[in-house]
Amino acid sequence: MRPKFVAGNWKMYTSLASAKGLAANVAHAFGEDKRVMVAVCPPFPWLTAVAEVLKGTSVLLGGQNCYPEREGAFTGEVSPAMLKDAGCQYVIIGHSERRHGLNEGDEFLNRKAKVALAAGLKVIFCVGELLAEREASKTEAVLDTQLAAGLAGLTTDQMSKVVIAYEPVWAIGTGKVATPDQAQAAHAHIRGKIRGLFGEFTADHVQIQYGGSVKPDNAAGLMSLPDVDGALVGGASLKADQFLAIVNAALG
Ligand code: PEP
């Protein structure tokens, strides 16, 4: 049985004070329910402060990105080891705002995944198609390429530390959510591809989150689908009550 996993991607929002307050509200209300995993991914500068707020709670901490080197002369970048040191257990890799907004390609994202895993982080690896790709019936081909190239060379042991987030790009921050049929079909396809790449055990155990305009009123429907194991939440993760309602929806 795969535990549901709800992660909040705070993107480039919050102040130091509001980030600490949001983390405290989430941690306080979430308590210790073991049936669902919860993570928050604040902007880099707030990570250590939020880690302090989350200390002793079961809310996990993630970075939103990392650079694929252990250390070096990479001005402005943040290494996976630094995220780990700051208290992160997870890092988001391949978010569409980086794939498409910042032109990060599959090979670069694959390097990030490898360096992050080597540093002891778990990875939330995002995949998803553009609207034009969906309309051209290329969704499955796009997902196949992003998974095969992005996860190339990973061992099954490393894959046990990878979560996939299916995020159709046309649904992110747009208010347009995938229908249950679209989400289930894409998730089942992703699980099938993982089965082909890494075998039955990995496919059965890998958590696949849905992301794209998840809100309290659509979360339960999405997360009750057989291959949807949680959510990666953007906008609604910035309001503790909305994020917690989505966490509650994961409990079924
Ligand atoms: C995201 O940032 O990954 C996301 C899915 O955003 P939103 O929930 O706002 O669509």
Residues whose N, C-alpha, C, O or C-beta is under 5 A from the ligand:
A	BS01	PEP	N9 A171 I172 G173 T174 G211 G212 S213 V214 L232 V233 G234 G235 A236
